[in-house]
């Protein structure tokens, strides 16, 4: 399980240090793709396989299902860490997530997320203001805090 928030920077070559706590969970090879809310999703191969199966089961005749699959898979790339624990992120993914210098790397259960620091700060502030309302809407999921 991935959890925590880490501040890192991306260099001019698109290399980002993955926090040491996440490296073992990601393994030697992992998948980076476009995520929701303008961040990147990073999946260990085992989780990517499960997600791939779920996406394959979406109804091909539904335009929303086709659009989502295209969006998700077209940005996906298999990556690995270099000896310094960095991942080289493709330009297309950096552009999508508006990654410039300062990044935030989050552990979110079964995946890692990579955010532009300014976008994450705006998202967090907005979500923080409505956190209680969001929690109340999710009460049907039987969370026990």
C-alpha positions in Angstrom: 0.0 0.0 0.0 1.2 3.5 -0.9 0.7 6.4 1.4 2.2 9.8 2.2 3.0 13.0 0.5 6.5 14.0 -0.7 7.9 17.1 -2.3 10.3 16.6 -5.2 11.5 18.4 -8.2 11.6 17.3 -11.8 14.8 18.1 -13.8 15.1 19.5 -17.3 15.3 16.0 -18.7 12.0 15.0 -17.2 13.5 12.9 -14.4 11.7 12.7 -11.1 13.0 11.1 -7.9 10.5 8.5 -6.6 10.4 8.4 -2.8 12.4 5.5 -1.4 9.3 4.3 0.4 7.5 3.8 -2.9 10.3 2.1 -4.9 10.0 -1.4 -3.5 6.2 -1.4 -4.0 6.5 -0.2 -7.6 9.1 -2.9 -8.4 11.6 -2.9 -11.3 9.0 -2.0 -13.9 5.8 0.0 -13.6 3.3 1.9 -15.7 2.8 5.7 -15.7 -0.3 7.2 -17.4 -2.6 10.1 -17.5 -4.6 10.3 -14.3 -7.7 12.2 -13.3 -7.6 15.8 -12.2 -4.5 16.6 -14.2 -2.1 14.3 -12.3 -0.2 11.2 -13.4 -1.1 7.7 -12.1 1.8 5.3 -11.4 0.9 1.6 -11.0 2.9 -1.4 -10.1 2.6 -4.0 -12.9 0.3 -6.2 -10.7 -2.1 -3.3 -10.2 -1.9 -2.3 -13.8 -2.9 -5.8 -14.9 -6.0 -5.7 -12.7 -6.9 -2.3 -14.0 -6.4 -3.4 -17.6 -8.8 -6.3 -17.1 -11.5 -3.9 -15.7 -11.1 -1.5 -18.6 -11.3 -4.4 -21.1 -14.7 -5.2 -19.7 -16.1 -1.8 -20.4 -18.7 -1.9 -23.2 -17.0 -1.2 -26.5 -20.3 0.1 -28.0 -20.5 2.9 -25.5 -18.7 6.1 -26.6 -17.7 7.1 -23.1 -16.1 3.7 -22.5 -14.1 4.0 -25.7 -13.1 7.6 -24.9 -11.9 6.7 -21.4 -9.9 3.7 -22.6 -8.3 5.8 -25.3 -7.4 8.5 -22.9 -6.0 6.1 -20.3 -4.1 3.7 -22.5 -2.7 6.2 -25.1 -0.7 7.9 -22.4 0.5 4.8 -20.7 4.1 4.0 -20.7 6.2 1.3 -19.0 9.0 2.8 -16.9 11.8 1.8 -14.6 14.0 3.6 -12.1 17.5 4.5 -12.7 20.3 3.9 -10.2 19.4 7.1 -8.4 15.8 6.2 -8.0 14.5 8.5 -10.7 12.0 7.9 -13.4 12.2 9.5 -16.8 8.7 10.8 -17.5 7.8 11.3 -21.2 7.2 14.9 -22.4 3.6 14.1 -23.3 2.8 13.1 -19.7 4.7 16.1 -18.2 2.7 18.4 -20.5 -0.6 16.8 -19.5 0.1 17.1 -15.8 1.8 20.6 -16.2 4.9 19.3 -14.4 7.5 22.0 -14.4 9.9 22.1 -11.5 8.2 21.5 -8.2 6.2 18.3 -7.9 4.2 16.4 -5.2 4.3 12.7 -5.1 1.5 11.0 -3.3 0.8 7.5 -2.1 -2.9 6.7 -2.8 -3.5 3.1 -1.7 -2.8 1.0 -4.8 -1.1 3.7 -6.9 1.3 6.6 -6.7 0.2 10.0 -8.0 2.5 12.8 -9.4 1.1 16.3 -9.3 2.4 19.7 -10.2 2.8 21.5 -6.9 0.6 24.5 -7.7 -2.2 22.2 -9.1 -2.0 20.0 -6.0 -2.1 22.9 -3.7 -5.2 24.3 -5.4 -6.9 20.9 -5.5 -6.1 20.2 -1.8 -7.3 23.6 -0.7 -10.6 23.1 -2.6 -11.1 19.6 -1.3 -10.1 20.5 2.2 -13.0 23.0 2.3 -15.5 20.4 1.3 -13.9 17.3 3.0 -16.8 16.8 5.5 -19.4 17.1 2.7 -17.5 14.6 0.6 -17.2 12.2 3.6 -21.0 12.4 4.2 -21.7 11.6 0.5 -19.5 8.5 0.8 -21.3 7.1 3.9 -23.0 4.5 1.7 -19.6 2.8 1.3 -19.6 1.9 5.0 -16.4 3.5 6.0 -15.6 3.3 9.7 -13.3 6.1 10.7 
